[in-house]
Amino acid sequence: MRHLAKIILLLTFCLLTAPLIADKAGAIGTVLLKRETFNPTAGETVDLAVTFLKAGRASVRVVDRDGFVVRTIAASRPVQGSCSFRWDGRDDRGRTVADEAYAFRIEWAGAKARELWFPADQPSTPVSIPPRYFDHRSGTLAYTLPRACRVHIQAGSAVFDTHGEAIDGPVMKTIVNREPRSGGMVAEHWNGFDDRGAVYIADLEGFAIAIAAVPLAEGTVIAYGNHQRTFVAEAASRRGTSIFSRRHAASEHHGGLTTLDDVSPSLRIEPLNATWSAVERAWIVRGDVVCIRLSLSGPTATAFARQPSRIHRFIDGHRVGDTVPVSEMVEVPLRQDQSVQRVSINWRSEWGPLATDTILARRGEEATAASRGGR
């Protein structure tokens, strides 16, 4: 939670409202995308209006969030003056694209010059977005985006400093996992629980929500409505090469990452020295330390596991010891009592993504008696 809580608003009003206008001395003039979102499954289309200031030939392509060409709309088409290009939300194979943000790339060629309009190939600065409210009854989290953004929302508990800023604490739920959202007021549906449905995070002391957003580039449209397949699954089986010129730098947080490196996988923690109690809905641990096996799943698990990472351990929202290297098994010492404790594991990548899971556990009676007898 720390790194998300400290992200500050760096975008200026000019950046947030910049029009899609190329250099007037060039060939590509005004570029206007007539809508921000569309539903291809319902037959909706999106139109790109371009004014070419010089005669020439233009190629217009649609690329996905990683810079892979999805559709070629025009290839070396003669252009001059006002032109329109329509996309029906299908790829070059005729399939409706998965829900995601897609960007347009325009390349103009004249007799002796060439020009490229491709805002999506430029980096974008993260923005910290404050939540407007979380309604416990309806399970609605509301916030407002200054424009269309890629959003990452995490919930958990935090330890706050004297100024009321979160300085530490576990992430316990990823509500939105690096997904595009349109500008304006956004309402997310979340029931307030962690992934297991065992902990009602919204009632915890120090309950905190962190919203990080990266503005989408100009000339980007969000496709929605495809319930048949996800974009992350598509990325895992995708072929070809990205045409983005920019790559991830180790010093950047989430910057320049591909989908498979950027989207957090699911983490499952399994206590090896404990027995499940259906009555208490908690694990009863044999000993003073709970030994936990970690496993990742999902299309991004393999890529995430290769990233430089550390394991962070928490008991009831408070850090336990130092971070430890990633391994198949980690140990977490429990408090010296028999109360049910929240054991949270955060597998944090140095690049930005984070996988999390929480279980409820307590020390068994035998372990408590043995500890007392040893004092």
C-alpha positions as a Markdown table, in Angstrom:
| # | Residue | x | y | z |
|---|---|---|---|---|
| 1 | Met | 0.0 | 0.0 | 0.0 |
| 2 | Arg | 2.9 | 2.3 | 0.7 |
| 3 | His | 4.0 | 3.0 | -2.9 |
| 4 | Leu | 0.4 | 3.6 | -4.0 |
| 5 | Ala | -0.4 | 5.9 | -1.1 |
| 6 | Lys | 2.6 | 8.1 | -1.9 |
| 7 | Ile | 1.9 | 8.6 | -5.6 |
| 8 | Ile | 1.1 | 12.3 | -6.2 |
| 9 | Leu | -0.8 | 14.1 | -8.9 |
| 10 | Leu | 1.8 | 15.2 | -11.4 |
| 11 | Leu | -0.3 | 15.8 | -14.5 |
| 12 | Thr | -1.1 | 19.5 | -15.3 |
| 13 | Phe | -4.4 | 20.7 | -16.6 |
| 14 | Cys | -2.9 | 21.4 | -20.0 |
| 15 | Leu | -1.7 | 17.8 | -20.3 |
| 16 | Leu | -5.1 | 16.4 | -19.3 |
| 17 | Thr | -6.9 | 18.5 | -21.9 |
| 18 | Ala | -4.5 | 18.6 | -24.8 |
| 19 | Pro | -6.2 | 18.3 | -28.2 |
| 20 | Leu | -5.2 | 15.7 | -30.8 |
| 21 | Ile | -3.4 | 18.1 | -33.1 |
| 22 | Ala | -0.1 | 17.4 | -34.8 |
| 23 | Asp | 2.5 | 19.9 | -35.9 |
| 24 | Lys | 0.8 | 22.3 | -38.4 |
| 25 | Ala | 3.9 | 22.3 | -40.5 |
| 26 | Gly | 3.6 | 18.6 | -41.1 |
| 27 | Ala | 1.1 | 16.6 | -43.1 |
| 28 | Ile | -1.2 | 15.3 | -40.3 |
| 29 | Gly | -3.4 | 18.0 | -39.0 |
| 30 | Thr | -6.3 | 17.6 | -36.6 |
| 31 | Val | -7.1 | 14.0 | -35.4 |
| 32 | Leu | -10.5 | 13.5 | -33.8 |
| 33 | Leu | -11.7 | 10.3 | -32.2 |
| 34 | Lys | -15.4 | 10.6 | -31.9 |
| 35 | Arg | -16.0 | 8.4 | -28.9 |
| 36 | Glu | -14.2 | 7.1 | -25.8 |
| 37 | Thr | -15.9 | 3.7 | -25.5 |
| 38 | Phe | -17.9 | 1.4 | -27.7 |
| 39 | Asn | -19.4 | -2.0 | -27.7 |
| 40 | Pro | -18.5 | -4.0 | -30.8 |
| 41 | Thr | -20.7 | -7.0 | -29.7 |
| 42 | Ala | -23.7 | -4.7 | -30.1 |
| 43 | Gly | -22.7 | -3.6 | -33.6 |
| 44 | Glu | -21.2 | -0.3 | -32.5 |
| 45 | Thr | -18.3 | 1.2 | -34.4 |
| 46 | Val | -15.8 | 4.0 | -33.8 |
| 47 | Asp | -14.8 | 6.7 | -36.3 |
| 48 | Leu | -11.4 | 8.5 | -36.6 |
| 49 | Ala | -11.6 | 11.8 | -38.4 |
| 50 | Val | -8.2 | 13.1 | -39.7 |
| 51 | Thr | -7.3 | 16.2 | -41.6 |
| 52 | Phe | -4.3 | 15.7 | -43.9 |
| 53 | Leu | -2.7 | 19.0 | -44.8 |
| 54 | Lys | -0.7 | 17.5 | -47.6 |
| 55 | Ala | -1.6 | 15.0 | -50.3 |
| 56 | Gly | 0.0 | 11.6 | -49.8 |
| 57 | Arg | -0.8 | 8.0 | -48.7 |
| 58 | Ala | -1.8 | 7.0 | -45.2 |
| 59 | Ser | -1.8 | 3.7 | -43.3 |
| 60 | Val | -4.0 | 3.5 | -40.2 |
| 61 | Arg | -3.7 | 0.6 | -37.8 |
| 62 | Val | -5.2 | -0.3 | -34.4 |
| 63 | Val | -2.9 | -1.6 | -31.8 |
| 64 | Asp | -3.5 | -3.2 | -28.4 |
| 65 | Arg | -2.2 | -2.0 | -25.1 |
| 66 | Asp | 1.2 | -3.7 | -25.7 |
| 67 | Gly | 1.7 | -2.3 | -29.2 |
| 68 | Phe | 0.7 | -5.4 | -31.2 |
| 69 | Val | -1.2 | -4.6 | -34.4 |
| 70 | Val | -4.8 | -5.8 | -34.1 |
| 71 | Arg | -6.3 | -4.4 | -37.3 |
| 72 | Thr | -5.1 | -2.6 | -40.4 |
| 73 | Ile | -7.9 | -0.2 | -41.4 |
| 74 | Ala | -6.1 | 1.4 | -44.3 |
| 75 | Ala | -2.9 | 0.5 | -46.1 |
| 76 | Ser | -1.3 | 3.2 | -48.2 |
| 77 | Arg | -4.6 | 4.8 | -49.0 |
| 78 | Pro | -4.5 | 8.1 | -51.0 |
| 79 | Val | -5.5 | 11.0 | -48.7 |
| 80 | Gln | -5.8 | 14.8 | -48.7 |
| 81 | Gly | -8.0 | 17.1 | -46.6 |
| 82 | Ser | -10.7 | 15.6 | -44.4 |
| 83 | Cys | -10.8 | 11.8 | -44.2 |
| 84 | Ser | -12.6 | 9.3 | -42.0 |
| 85 | Phe | -11.6 | 5.9 | -40.9 |
| 86 | Arg | -14.0 | 3.4 | -39.3 |
| 87 | Trp | -13.3 | 0.5 | -37.0 |
| 88 | Asp | -15.9 | -2.1 | -36.2 |
| 89 | Gly | -14.0 | -3.6 | -33.2 |
| 90 | Arg | -12.8 | -6.7 | -35.0 |
| 91 | Asp | -9.3 | -7.9 | -35.6 |
| 92 | Asp | -7.7 | -8.9 | -38.9 |
| 93 | Arg | -9.1 | -12.4 | -38.4 |
| 94 | Gly | -12.6 | -11.1 | -38.1 |
| 95 | Arg | -13.0 | -11.7 | -34.4 |
| 96 | Thr | -14.4 | -9.2 | -32.0 |
| 97 | Val | -11.6 | -7.9 | -29.8 |
| 98 | Ala | -11.4 | -8.7 | -26.1 |
| 99 | Asp | -12.4 | -5.9 | -23.7 |
| 100 | Glu | -9.4 | -3.5 | -23.5 |
| 101 | Ala | -8.1 | -0.1 | -24.6 |
| 102 | Tyr | -7.0 | 0.1 | -28.2 |
| 103 | Ala | -5.0 | 2.9 | -29.8 |
| 104 | Phe | -4.8 | 4.3 | -33.4 |
| 105 | Arg | -1.5 | 4.7 | -35.3 |
| 106 | Ile | -1.4 | 6.9 | -38.4 |
| 107 | Glu | 1.5 | 6.9 | -40.8 |
| 108 | Trp | 1.6 | 9.3 | -43.7 |
| 109 | Ala | 4.0 | 9.1 | -46.7 |
| 110 | Gly | 4.6 | 11.7 | -49.4 |
| 111 | Ala | 6.9 | 11.8 | -52.3 |
| 112 | Lys | 9.9 | 12.9 | -50.2 |
| 113 | Ala | 8.7 | 12.8 | -46.5 |
| 114 | Arg | 7.0 | 10.6 | -44.0 |
| 115 | Glu | 5.1 | 11.4 | -40.8 |
| 116 | Leu | 3.9 | 9.4 | -37.8 |
| 117 | Trp | 1.1 | 10.1 | -35.4 |
| 118 | Phe | 1.2 | 7.6 | -32.5 |
| 119 | Pro | 0.6 | 9.1 | -29.1 |
| 120 | Ala | 0.3 | 5.7 | -27.5 |
| 121 | Asp | 4.0 | 5.1 | -28.0 |
| 122 | Gln | 4.8 | 7.8 | -25.4 |
| 123 | Pro | 5.0 | 7.3 | -21.6 |
| 124 | Ser | 2.2 | 8.6 | -19.4 |
| 125 | Thr | 2.5 | 9.9 | -15.8 |
| 126 | Pro | 0.6 | 8.1 | -13.0 |
| 127 | Val | -2.1 | 9.9 | -11.1 |
| 128 | Ser | -3.3 | 9.3 | -7.5 |
| 129 | Ile | -7.1 | 9.3 | -7.4 |
| 130 | Pro | -8.9 | 9.7 | -4.1 |
| 131 | Pro | -12.0 | 7.5 | -3.6 |
| 132 | Arg | -15.2 | 9.4 | -3.3 |
| 133 | Tyr | -17.0 | 6.8 | -1.1 |
| 134 | Phe | -17.5 | 3.1 | -0.5 |
| 135 | Asp | -21.1 | 2.2 | 0.2 |
| 136 | His | -21.1 | -0.9 | 2.5 |
| 137 | Arg | -24.8 | -1.7 | 1.8 |
| 138 | Ser | -24.6 | -1.6 | -2.0 |
| 139 | Gly | -21.0 | -2.7 | -2.4 |
| 140 | Thr | -20.2 | 0.4 | -4.5 |
| 141 | Leu | -16.8 | 2.1 | -4.7 |
| 142 | Ala | -17.0 | 5.5 | -6.4 |
| 143 | Tyr | -14.3 | 7.7 | -7.7 |
| 144 | Thr | -13.8 | 10.3 | -10.5 |
| 145 | Leu | -11.2 | 10.1 | -13.3 |
| 146 | Pro | -10.1 | 13.3 | -15.1 |
| 147 | Arg | -10.0 | 11.4 | -18.3 |
| 148 | Ala | -9.9 | 7.8 | -19.5 |
| 149 | Cys | -7.2 | 5.9 | -17.6 |
| 150 | Arg | -5.8 | 2.5 | -16.8 |
| 151 | Val | -6.8 | 1.9 | -13.2 |
| 152 | His | -5.4 | -0.2 | -10.4 |
| 153 | Ile | -7.3 | -0.4 | -7.1 |
| 154 | Gln | -6.2 | -2.2 | -4.0 |
| 155 | Ala | -7.8 | -2.5 | -0.6 |
| 156 | Gly | -6.3 | -3.6 | 2.7 |
| 157 | Ser | -5.5 | -2.2 | 6.1 |
| 158 | Ala | -2.9 | 0.4 | 6.8 |
| 159 | Val | -0.8 | 1.8 | 9.6 |
| 160 | Phe | -1.0 | 5.6 | 9.5 |
| 161 | Asp | 1.5 | 8.3 | 10.6 |
| 162 | Thr | 0.8 | 11.4 | 12.6 |
| 163 | His | -0.2 | 13.2 | 9.4 |
| 164 | Gly | -2.8 | 10.6 | 8.5 |
| 165 | Glu | -0.8 | 9.1 | 5.7 |
| 166 | Ala | -0.6 | 5.4 | 5.1 |
| 167 | Ile | 3.0 | 4.2 | 5.8 |
| 168 | Asp | 2.6 | 0.4 | 5.9 |
| 169 | Gly | 0.1 | -2.4 | 5.9 |
| 170 | Pro | -0.9 | -5.4 | 3.7 |
| 171 | Val | -2.8 | -5.3 | 0.5 |
| 172 | Met | -5.6 | -7.8 | 0.9 |
| 173 | Lys | -7.6 | -7.4 | -2.3 |
| 174 | Thr | -7.0 | -6.2 | -5.8 |
| 175 | Ile | -10.3 | -4.7 | -6.9 |
| 176 | Val | -9.3 | -3.5 | -10.3 |
| 177 | Asn | -6.2 | -5.1 | -11.9 |
| 178 | Arg | -4.7 | -2.6 | -14.4 |
| 179 | Glu | -7.9 | -2.2 | -16.4 |
| 180 | Pro | -9.1 | 0.7 | -18.6 |
| 181 | Arg | -11.9 | 3.0 | -17.4 |
| 182 | Ser | -13.6 | 5.9 | -19.1 |
| 183 | Gly | -13.3 | 9.5 | -17.7 |
| 184 | Gly | -15.8 | 10.9 | -15.3 |
| 185 | Met | -17.4 | 9.3 | -12.3 |
| 186 | Val | -16.8 | 5.6 | -12.1 |
| 187 | Ala | -18.6 | 3.0 | -9.8 |
| 188 | Glu | -16.9 | -0.3 | -9.1 |
| 189 | His | -18.8 | -3.2 | -7.5 |
| 190 | Trp | -17.0 | -4.8 | -4.6 |
| 191 | Asn | -18.6 | -6.7 | -1.7 |
| 192 | Gly | -15.9 | -5.6 | 0.8 |
| 193 | Phe | -14.4 | -9.0 | 1.3 |
| 194 | Asp | -11.1 | -10.5 | 0.3 |
| 195 | Asp | -10.8 | -13.1 | -2.5 |
| 196 | Arg | -11.6 | -16.0 | -0.1 |
| 197 | Gly | -14.7 | -14.3 | 1.3 |
| 198 | Ala | -13.4 | -14.8 | 4.8 |
| 199 | Val | -12.3 | -11.3 | 5.9 |
| 200 | Tyr | -14.6 | -8.3 | 5.6 |
| 201 | Ile | -11.8 | -5.8 | 4.8 |
| 202 | Ala | -14.1 | -2.7 | 4.9 |
| 203 | Asp | -14.7 | -3.2 | 8.7 |
| 204 | Leu | -11.0 | -3.5 | 9.6 |
| 205 | Glu | -9.2 | -0.9 | 11.7 |
| 206 | Gly | -7.1 | 1.1 | 9.3 |
| 207 | Phe | -9.2 | 0.1 | 6.3 |
| 208 | Ala | -7.7 | 1.8 | 3.2 |
| 209 | Ile | -8.3 | 1.9 | -0.5 |
| 210 | Ala | -5.6 | 3.0 | -2.9 |
| 211 | Ile | -6.4 | 4.0 | -6.5 |
| 212 | Ala | -3.6 | 4.5 | -9.0 |
| 213 | Ala | -4.5 | 5.6 | -12.6 |
| 214 | Val | -2.4 | 6.1 | -15.7 |
| 215 | Pro | -4.1 | 8.4 | -18.3 |
| 216 | Leu | -4.6 | 6.6 | -21.7 |
| 217 | Ala | -3.0 | 8.2 | -24.7 |
| 218 | Glu | -4.9 | 10.4 | -27.1 |
| 219 | Gly | -6.4 | 8.4 | -29.9 |
| 220 | Thr | -7.4 | 5.5 | -27.6 |
| 221 | Val | -10.8 | 3.9 | -27.4 |
| 222 | Ile | -12.1 | 1.3 | -24.9 |
| 223 | Ala | -13.9 | -1.7 | -26.2 |
| 224 | Tyr | -16.3 | -3.6 | -24.0 |
| 225 | Gly | -19.0 | -6.2 | -24.1 |
| 226 | Asn | -17.0 | -9.3 | -25.1 |
| 227 | His | -17.8 | -11.9 | -22.4 |
| 228 | Gln | -16.3 | -14.8 | -24.4 |
| 229 | Arg | -12.6 | -14.3 | -23.7 |
| 230 | Thr | -10.4 | -11.9 | -21.7 |
| 231 | Phe | -7.5 | -9.8 | -23.0 |
| 232 | Val | -5.1 | -11.3 | -20.6 |
| 233 | Ala | -5.8 | -14.8 | -21.9 |
| 234 | Glu | -5.4 | -13.4 | -25.4 |
| 235 | Ala | -2.0 | -11.9 | -24.6 |
| 236 | Ala | -0.8 | -15.2 | -23.2 |
| 237 | Ser | -1.3 | -16.8 | -26.7 |
| 238 | Arg | -0.6 | -13.8 | -28.9 |
| 239 | Arg | 1.9 | -14.0 | -31.7 |
| 240 | Gly | 3.9 | -11.3 | -33.4 |
| 241 | Thr | 6.0 | -8.3 | -32.3 |
| 242 | Ser | 5.2 | -5.1 | -30.6 |
| 243 | Ile | 5.7 | -1.9 | -32.6 |
| 244 | Phe | 6.2 | 0.2 | -29.5 |
| 245 | Ser | 9.6 | 1.8 | -29.4 |
| 246 | Arg | 9.6 | 2.1 | -25.6 |
| 247 | Arg | 10.4 | -0.7 | -23.2 |
| 248 | His | 10.3 | -1.1 | -19.4 |
| 249 | Ala | 13.1 | 0.4 | -17.4 |
| 250 | Ala | 14.0 | -1.3 | -14.0 |
| 251 | Ser | 13.7 | 2.0 | -12.2 |
| 252 | Glu | 10.1 | 2.6 | -13.3 |
| 253 | His | 7.0 | 1.5 | -11.3 |
| 254 | His | 4.7 | -0.3 | -13.8 |
| 255 | Gly | 6.1 | 1.8 | -16.6 |
| 256 | Gly | 6.5 | 0.2 | -20.0 |
| 257 | Leu | 5.4 | -3.3 | -18.8 |
| 258 | Thr | 3.5 | -5.6 | -21.1 |
| 259 | Thr | 0.2 | -7.1 | -20.0 |
| 260 | Leu | 1.8 | -10.4 | -18.8 |
| 261 | Asp | 4.3 | -8.5 | -16.6 |
| 262 | Asp | 1.8 | -5.8 | -15.4 |
| 263 | Val | -1.3 | -7.7 | -14.3 |
| 264 | Ser | -1.0 | -9.4 | -11.0 |
| 265 | Pro | -1.7 | -13.2 | -10.8 |
| 266 | Ser | -3.7 | -14.9 | -8.1 |
| 267 | Leu | -1.8 | -16.0 | -5.0 |
| 268 | Arg | -2.9 | -18.9 | -2.9 |
| 269 | Ile | -1.3 | -19.6 | 0.5 |
| 270 | Glu | -1.6 | -23.0 | 2.1 |
| 271 | Pro | -0.6 | -23.7 | 5.7 |
| 272 | Leu | 1.4 | -27.0 | 5.9 |
| 273 | Asn | 1.3 | -27.5 | 9.7 |
| 274 | Ala | -2.3 | -26.8 | 10.4 |
| 275 | Thr | -5.7 | -28.3 | 10.4 |
| 276 | Trp | -8.8 | -26.6 | 9.1 |
| 277 | Ser | -11.6 | -25.9 | 11.6 |
| 278 | Ala | -15.0 | -25.5 | 9.9 |
| 279 | Val | -16.5 | -24.3 | 13.2 |
| 280 | Glu | -14.0 | -21.5 | 13.7 |
| 281 | Arg | -13.5 | -21.0 | 9.9 |
| 282 | Ala | -9.7 | -20.8 | 10.7 |
| 283 | Trp | -6.6 | -23.0 | 10.5 |
| 284 | Ile | -5.4 | -24.5 | 13.8 |
| 285 | Val | -1.6 | -24.4 | 13.7 |
| 286 | Arg | 0.6 | -27.0 | 15.3 |
| 287 | Gly | 3.5 | -25.0 | 16.8 |
| 288 | Asp | 4.3 | -21.3 | 17.2 |
| 289 | Val | 5.0 | -20.7 | 13.5 |
| 290 | Val | 2.7 | -21.3 | 10.6 |
| 291 | Cys | 4.5 | -22.8 | 7.6 |
| 292 | Ile | 3.0 | -21.6 | 4.4 |
| 293 | Arg | 3.3 | -22.8 | 0.8 |
| 294 | Leu | 2.9 | -20.2 | -1.9 |
| 295 | Ser | 1.4 | -20.9 | -5.4 |
| 296 | Leu | 0.5 | -18.6 | -8.2 |
| 297 | Ser | -2.1 | -19.1 | -10.9 |
| 298 | Gly | -3.5 | -17.3 | -13.9 |
| 299 | Pro | -2.2 | -16.3 | -17.3 |
| 300 | Thr | 0.4 | -13.9 | -15.9 |
| 301 | Ala | 1.8 | -16.2 | -13.2 |
| 302 | Thr | 4.8 | -17.4 | -15.1 |
| 303 | Ala | 5.9 | -13.9 | -16.1 |
| 304 | Phe | 5.3 | -12.5 | -12.6 |
| 305 | Ala | 7.3 | -15.3 | -11.0 |
| 306 | Arg | 10.4 | -14.2 | -13.0 |
| 307 | Gln | 10.3 | -10.6 | -11.7 |
| 308 | Pro | 12.6 | -9.5 | -8.9 |
| 309 | Ser | 10.4 | -9.8 | -5.8 |
| 310 | Arg | 10.3 | -10.1 | -2.0 |
| 311 | Ile | 7.7 | -11.6 | 0.4 |
| 312 | His | 6.1 | -9.3 | 3.0 |
| 313 | Arg | 4.4 | -10.9 | 6.0 |
| 314 | Phe | 1.7 | -9.4 | 8.2 |
| 315 | Ile | -0.3 | -10.5 | 11.3 |
| 316 | Asp | -3.5 | -8.5 | 11.8 |
| 317 | Gly | -2.3 | -5.7 | 9.6 |
| 318 | His | 1.2 | -5.3 | 11.2 |
| 319 | Arg | 4.4 | -6.3 | 9.6 |
| 320 | Val | 6.2 | -9.4 | 10.9 |
| 321 | Gly | 10.0 | -9.2 | 10.6 |
| 322 | Asp | 11.9 | -8.2 | 7.5 |
| 323 | Thr | 11.0 | -9.1 | 4.0 |
| 324 | Val | 12.2 | -12.5 | 2.8 |
| 325 | Pro | 13.3 | -13.8 | -0.5 |
| 326 | Val | 10.7 | -15.5 | -2.7 |
| 327 | Ser | 10.6 | -19.3 | -2.1 |
| 328 | Glu | 8.0 | -22.1 | -2.3 |
| 329 | Met | 7.5 | -21.9 | 1.5 |
| 330 | Val | 7.7 | -19.1 | 4.1 |
| 331 | Glu | 7.2 | -19.1 | 7.8 |
| 332 | Val | 5.2 | -16.6 | 9.8 |
| 333 | Pro | 5.5 | -16.5 | 13.6 |
| 334 | Leu | 2.1 | -16.2 | 15.4 |
| 335 | Arg | 1.3 | -14.1 | 18.5 |
| 336 | Gln | 1.7 | -15.9 | 21.8 |
| 337 | Asp | -2.0 | -16.4 | 22.4 |
| 338 | Gln | -4.9 | -18.5 | 21.0 |
| 339 | Ser | -6.8 | -15.7 | 19.3 |
| 340 | Val | -7.6 | -16.0 | 15.6 |
| 341 | Gln | -5.1 | -14.0 | 13.6 |
| 342 | Arg | -5.1 | -12.6 | 10.1 |
| 343 | Val | -2.1 | -13.9 | 8.3 |
| 344 | Ser | -1.5 | -11.8 | 5.1 |
| 345 | Ile | 1.2 | -12.5 | 2.5 |
| 346 | Asn | 2.1 | -9.9 | -0.1 |
| 347 | Trp | 4.3 | -11.1 | -2.9 |
| 348 | Arg | 5.7 | -7.7 | -4.2 |
| 349 | Ser | 7.5 | -7.3 | -7.5 |
| 350 | Glu | 10.0 | -4.5 | -7.7 |
| 351 | Trp | 8.4 | -3.6 | -11.0 |
| 352 | Gly | 5.0 | -2.8 | -9.5 |
| 353 | Pro | 2.6 | -5.8 | -9.6 |
| 354 | Leu | 1.7 | -7.5 | -6.3 |
| 355 | Ala | 0.0 | -10.8 | -5.5 |
| 356 | Thr | -1.8 | -11.2 | -2.2 |
| 357 | Asp | -3.7 | -13.7 | 0.0 |
| 358 | Thr | -4.9 | -13.8 | 3.6 |
| 359 | Ile | -5.9 | -16.7 | 5.8 |
| 360 | Leu | -7.2 | -16.9 | 9.4 |
| 361 | Ala | -5.2 | -19.0 | 11.8 |
| 362 | Arg | -4.6 | -19.5 | 15.5 |
| 363 | Arg | -2.1 | -21.5 | 17.6 |
| 364 | Gly | -3.5 | -24.8 | 18.8 |
| 365 | Glu | -3.9 | -25.7 | 22.5 |
| 366 | Glu | -1.0 | -28.1 | 22.5 |
| 367 | Ala | 1.3 | -25.5 | 21.1 |
| 368 | Thr | 0.2 | -23.0 | 23.7 |
| 369 | Ala | 0.7 | -25.4 | 26.6 |
| 370 | Ala | 4.1 | -26.4 | 25.3 |
| 371 | Ser | 5.1 | -22.7 | 25.1 |
| 372 | Arg | 3.9 | -22.0 | 28.6 |
| 373 | Gly | 5.7 | -25.0 | 30.0 |
| 374 | Gly | 8.9 | -23.8 | 28.4 |
| 375 | Arg | 8.9 | -20.5 | 30.2 |
